């Protein structure tokens, strides 16, 4: 008997150890769906929330991380659509931007019997093999924010190159209005692989064609606000007149660095919307931010996944979900 009990505990321990980077366990229910019952536990290495409805359709939402307000808002949109359509959407994303953990999320979704995966890829290549395997097993793939190099039913994202160019134009207008027509410009990006932020940088750089500014070599902070602040502070020591942050963490770090420097003449422009970013804008440490519509991405992504599961051909359509320039 003791040997049997020991074997049972050993099996349980092995199962728990296999679920680390990303959870594929039963999703936590929304307040409406789980009244009178306990919410399912959240795995330590990944955030898992869901709207559970009466239907049998299970959709996994896998973003770059579960912490940035951008992804939280995207999940809110997905949960709204899930409730309206009567399907279950599970938010199963790493707590940090990590290719291995994101791949694990995809594998867990397939193993967990999810019929569709809505994904914002860290990069176009790292996750591709896992997504190909998922697709070959019949799982429908829909991209939000940032695609990988695998065919999908549809993609819902910002026209990042155009938005990046707008960010550059906003910076140039502010610099020229201050009488600054030359000088160094720093760029804080996430990494050299993430499709969305690479396109933002390309668009931003294109705005400076023919201008008298020097665009410095891009530095990468992995989307982490503290790392991005250190990078921005190094740019400031080199005498930059402007700094561009390519995502939420990069923008927050840039604004905090300008604030810490006490140099209000540096023009900071960023991407994404959060309370921290808006406070930095309102306090005068950032000029503006390019606010995406992640709620629309999430909502439309779920609608597309359901249509694909119902047999409708979406033809790999790419939809621009828009951007707004937010200032003080």
C-alpha positions as CSV (number, residue, x, y, z in Angstrom):
1,X,0.0,0.0,0.0
2,X,2.8,2.4,0.9
3,X,4.5,1.6,-2.4
4,X,1.3,2.3,-4.3
5,X,0.9,5.7,-2.5
6,X,4.5,6.6,-3.2
7,X,4.0,5.8,-6.9
8,X,0.9,8.0,-7.0
9,X,2.7,10.9,-5.4
10,X,5.7,10.5,-7.8
11,X,3.4,10.6,-10.8
12,X,1.7,13.7,-9.5
13,X,5.0,15.4,-9.0
14,X,6.2,14.6,-12.5
15,X,2.9,16.0,-14.0
16,X,3.3,19.2,-12.0
17,X,6.9,19.7,-13.1
18,X,5.9,19.3,-16.8
19,X,3.7,22.5,-16.5
20,X,6.1,25.3,-15.9
21,X,6.7,27.9,-18.6
22,X,3.0,28.1,-19.7
23,X,-0.2,26.6,-18.3
24,X,-2.5,24.4,-20.3
25,X,-4.6,23.5,-17.3
26,X,-8.4,24.1,-17.0
27,X,-9.0,27.9,-17.4
28,X,-10.2,30.1,-14.6
29,X,-13.8,31.1,-15.2
30,X,-15.1,34.6,-15.5
31,X,-17.1,36.0,-12.5
32,X,-20.3,35.4,-14.4
33,X,-19.5,31.8,-15.2
34,X,-18.0,30.9,-11.9
35,X,-20.4,32.3,-9.4
36,X,-20.5,30.1,-6.4
37,X,-17.3,28.2,-7.2
38,X,-13.6,28.7,-6.7
39,X,-11.5,30.1,-9.6
40,X,-8.9,27.7,-10.9
41,X,-5.3,28.4,-9.7
42,X,-3.0,30.5,-11.8
43,X,0.3,28.8,-12.7
44,X,3.4,30.7,-11.3
45,X,5.1,30.9,-14.7
46,X,2.2,32.0,-16.8
47,X,-1.0,34.0,-16.6
48,X,-4.2,32.1,-17.3
49,X,-7.6,33.7,-17.4
50,X,-10.7,32.8,-19.5
51,X,-14.3,33.3,-20.3
52,X,-16.1,30.0,-20.2
53,X,-19.3,29.6,-22.1
54,X,-21.7,26.7,-22.8
55,X,-20.1,25.9,-26.2
56,X,-17.4,23.3,-26.8
57,X,-15.1,25.6,-28.7
58,X,-11.8,26.1,-26.9
59,X,-9.4,28.9,-28.1
60,X,-6.0,29.6,-26.7
61,X,-4.7,33.2,-26.6
62,X,-0.9,33.3,-26.5
63,X,0.7,36.7,-26.4
64,X,4.4,37.7,-25.8
65,X,3.8,38.1,-22.1
66,X,1.0,38.4,-19.6
67,X,2.2,41.6,-17.9
68,X,2.2,44.5,-20.3
69,X,-1.0,46.5,-20.3
70,X,-1.1,46.0,-24.1
71,X,-1.6,42.3,-23.7
72,X,-4.0,42.6,-20.8
73,X,-6.2,44.9,-22.9
74,X,-6.0,42.5,-25.8
75,X,-7.2,39.7,-23.6
76,X,-10.1,41.9,-22.4
77,X,-11.2,42.3,-26.0
78,X,-10.9,38.6,-26.6
79,X,-12.9,37.7,-23.5
80,X,-15.6,40.1,-24.6
81,X,-16.0,38.4,-27.9
82,X,-15.8,35.0,-26.3
83,X,-18.7,35.8,-24.0
84,X,-20.8,37.2,-27.0
85,X,-20.1,34.1,-29.1
86,X,-20.4,31.5,-26.4
87,X,-16.9,30.0,-26.7
88,X,-14.0,29.6,-24.2
89,X,-10.9,31.6,-24.6
90,X,-7.9,30.9,-22.3
91,X,-5.2,33.5,-21.9
92,X,-2.1,31.4,-21.5
93,X,1.1,33.5,-21.9
94,X,4.5,33.6,-20.3
95,X,5.2,36.1,-17.6
96,X,8.2,37.3,-19.6
97,X,9.1,37.5,-23.3
98,X,10.8,34.2,-23.8
99,X,10.7,32.1,-27.0
100,X,11.0,28.7,-25.2
101,X,8.1,29.5,-22.9
102,X,6.0,30.8,-25.8
103,X,6.7,27.5,-27.7
104,X,5.7,25.6,-24.6
105,X,2.4,27.5,-24.5
106,X,1.6,26.4,-28.1
107,X,2.5,22.8,-27.3
108,X,0.3,22.9,-24.2
109,X,-2.6,24.3,-26.2
110,X,-2.4,21.5,-28.7
111,X,-2.0,18.9,-26.0
112,X,-5.0,20.5,-24.2
113,X,-7.3,20.0,-27.1
114,X,-7.7,23.6,-28.1
115,X,-9.2,24.0,-31.6
116,X,-7.7,27.4,-32.4
117,X,-4.7,29.4,-31.3
118,X,-4.6,33.2,-31.4
119,X,-1.0,34.3,-31.1
120,X,1.3,37.3,-31.0
121,X,4.6,35.9,-31.9
122,X,7.8,37.0,-30.2
123,X,9.6,36.7,-33.5
124,X,8.8,35.3,-36.9
125,X,10.9,32.2,-36.7
126,X,11.4,30.8,-33.2
127,X,7.7,29.8,-32.8
128,X,7.2,28.7,-36.4
129,X,7.9,25.0,-36.0
130,X,5.5,24.7,-33.1
131,X,2.8,26.5,-35.0
132,X,3.3,24.3,-38.1
133,X,2.8,21.2,-36.0
134,X,-0.3,22.8,-34.4
135,X,-1.7,23.6,-37.9
136,X,-0.9,20.1,-39.2
137,X,-3.0,18.6,-36.3
138,X,-6.0,20.7,-37.4
139,X,-5.6,23.7,-35.1
140,X,-6.6,27.0,-36.6
141,X,-4.0,29.8,-36.3
142,X,-4.9,33.5,-36.1
143,X,-2.3,36.3,-35.5
144,X,-2.7,39.4,-33.4
145,X,-0.2,42.2,-33.2
146,X,2.8,40.3,-34.6
147,X,2.8,37.3,-37.0
148,X,5.2,34.4,-37.4
149,X,6.4,32.9,-40.7
150,X,3.5,30.4,-40.9
151,X,0.3,30.8,-42.9
152,X,-2.7,31.8,-40.7
153,X,-6.4,32.2,-41.2
154,X,-6.1,36.0,-40.6
155,X,-4.0,38.7,-39.0
156,X,-5.2,41.7,-36.9
157,X,-2.4,44.2,-36.2
158,X,-1.3,47.8,-36.5
159,X,0.2,49.1,-39.7
160,X,3.4,49.3,-37.7
161,X,5.6,50.9,-40.3
162,X,3.2,53.7,-41.0
163,X,2.7,54.2,-37.2
164,X,6.4,54.3,-36.7
165,X,6.8,56.9,-39.4
166,X,4.1,59.0,-37.7
167,X,6.1,58.8,-34.5
168,X,9.1,60.1,-36.3
169,X,7.2,62.9,-37.8
170,X,5.8,63.9,-34.4
171,X,9.3,64.1,-33.0
172,X,10.6,66.1,-35.9
173,X,7.8,68.6,-35.6
174,X,8.6,69.1,-31.9
175,X,12.3,69.4,-32.5
176,X,11.9,71.9,-35.3
177,X,9.4,73.9,-33.3
178,X,12.1,74.2,-30.6
179,X,14.6,75.3,-33.2
180,X,16.5,72.0,-33.1
181,X,17.3,70.9,-36.7
182,X,20.2,68.6,-36.0
183,X,21.4,66.2,-33.3
184,X,21.5,62.6,-32.2
185,X,18.4,60.5,-32.0
186,X,18.4,57.3,-29.9
187,X,16.1,54.3,-30.5
188,X,15.2,51.7,-27.8
189,X,13.7,48.6,-29.3
190,X,12.7,45.2,-27.9
191,X,14.9,43.0,-30.0
192,X,16.0,42.5,-33.6
193,X,13.4,39.8,-34.4
194,X,9.9,40.9,-33.3
195,X,8.1,41.7,-36.5
196,X,5.9,44.5,-35.2
197,X,8.6,46.5,-33.4
198,X,11.2,46.1,-36.2
199,X,8.6,47.6,-38.6
200,X,8.0,50.5,-36.2
201,X,11.7,51.2,-36.1
202,X,11.9,51.1,-39.9
203,X,9.0,53.5,-40.2
204,X,10.5,55.8,-37.6
205,X,13.9,55.9,-39.4
206,X,12.2,56.6,-42.7
207,X,10.7,59.8,-41.3
208,X,14.2,61.2,-40.9
209,X,15.3,60.7,-44.6
210,X,16.7,64.0,-45.9
211,X,16.8,65.6,-42.4
212,X,19.9,66.8,-40.6
213,X,19.6,64.4,-37.6
214,X,21.9,61.5,-36.8
215,X,20.1,58.3,-36.0
216,X,22.2,56.3,-33.6
217,X,22.6,52.5,-33.5
218,X,19.5,50.8,-32.0
219,X,19.8,49.3,-28.5
220,X,17.6,46.5,-27.3
221,X,16.0,46.3,-23.9
222,X,13.7,43.2,-24.4
223,X,10.7,45.3,-23.6
224,X,11.8,45.6,-20.0
225,X,11.2,49.1,-18.6
226,X,14.3,49.0,-16.3
227,X,16.6,47.8,-19.0
228,X,15.2,50.3,-21.4
229,X,15.7,53.1,-18.9
230,X,19.4,52.2,-18.6
231,X,19.7,52.3,-22.4
232,X,18.0,55.6,-22.6
233,X,20.2,57.0,-19.8
234,X,23.3,56.0,-21.8
235,X,21.9,57.8,-24.9
236,X,21.3,60.9,-22.8
237,X,25.0,60.9,-21.7
238,X,25.8,61.0,-25.4
239,X,23.8,64.2,-25.9
240,X,20.8,63.0,-27.8
241,X,18.0,65.4,-28.6
242,X,15.3,62.7,-29.0
243,X,14.6,59.1,-28.0
244,X,12.1,56.7,-29.5
245,X,10.7,53.8,-27.5
246,X,9.3,51.0,-29.7
247,X,6.9,49.4,-27.3
248,X,5.3,49.8,-23.8
249,X,8.4,48.9,-21.7
250,X,10.8,50.8,-24.0
251,X,8.6,53.9,-23.8
252,X,8.2,53.7,-20.1
253,X,12.0,53.3,-19.6
254,X,12.6,56.2,-22.0
255,X,10.3,58.6,-20.2
256,X,11.7,57.6,-16.8
257,X,15.3,58.3,-18.1
258,X,14.3,61.7,-19.3
259,X,12.6,62.4,-16.0
260,X,15.7,61.4,-14.1
261,X,18.0,63.4,-16.3
262,X,16.1,66.7,-15.6
263,X,16.6,67.6,-19.2
264,X,13.2,68.7,-20.4
265,X,14.6,69.6,-23.9
266,X,14.9,65.9,-24.9
267,X,11.9,64.8,-27.0
268,X,10.7,61.4,-26.1
269,X,8.2,59.6,-28.3
270,X,6.8,56.1,-27.7
271,X,4.5,53.3,-28.6
272,X,1.5,51.8,-26.7
273,X,-0.7,53.1,-23.9
274,X,-0.5,52.5,-20.2
275,X,-1.1,54.5,-17.0
276,X,2.6,54.9,-16.6
277,X,3.1,56.2,-20.1
278,X,0.2,58.6,-19.9
279,X,1.5,60.0,-16.6
280,X,4.9,60.6,-18.2
281,X,3.2,62.5,-21.0
282,X,1.0,64.5,-18.7
283,X,4.1,65.4,-16.6
284,X,6.0,66.6,-19.7
285,X,8.6,63.8,-19.9
286,X,7.3,62.3,-23.0
287,X,5.8,64.2,-26.0
288,X,3.4,61.5,-27.2
289,X,2.7,57.8,-27.8
290,X,1.3,55.8,-30.6
291,X,-1.7,54.1,-29.0
292,X,-2.8,50.9,-30.7
293,X,-6.1,49.2,-30.3
294,X,-5.3,45.9,-28.7
295,X,-8.9,45.3,-27.6
296,X,-9.9,45.4,-31.2
297,X,-7.2,42.9,-32.1
298,X,-8.4,40.5,-29.4
299,X,-12.0,40.8,-30.2
300,X,-11.6,40.4,-34.0
301,X,-9.1,37.6,-33.5
302,X,-11.7,35.5,-31.6
303,X,-14.4,36.3,-34.2
304,X,-12.0,35.1,-36.9
305,X,-11.1,32.0,-35.1
306,X,-14.7,31.0,-34.7
307,X,-15.4,31.7,-38.3
308,X,-12.5,29.5,-39.3
309,X,-13.7,26.7,-37.1
310,X,-17.1,27.0,-38.6
311,X,-15.5,26.3,-42.0
312,X,-15.4,29.8,-43.4
313,X,-12.3,30.7,-45.5
314,X,-10.7,34.0,-44.4
315,X,-7.9,33.8,-47.0
316,X,-5.2,34.9,-44.7
317,X,-6.5,38.5,-44.7
318,X,-4.5,41.2,-42.8
319,X,-6.6,43.9,-41.1
320,X,-5.1,47.2,-39.8
321,X,-6.6,47.8,-36.4
322,X,-5.5,51.5,-36.4
323,X,-3.5,53.8,-34.2
324,X,-3.9,57.2,-32.5
325,X,-1.4,59.8,-31.4
326,X,-1.9,60.5,-27.7
327,X,-0.5,63.8,-26.3
328,X,-1.0,65.8,-23.1
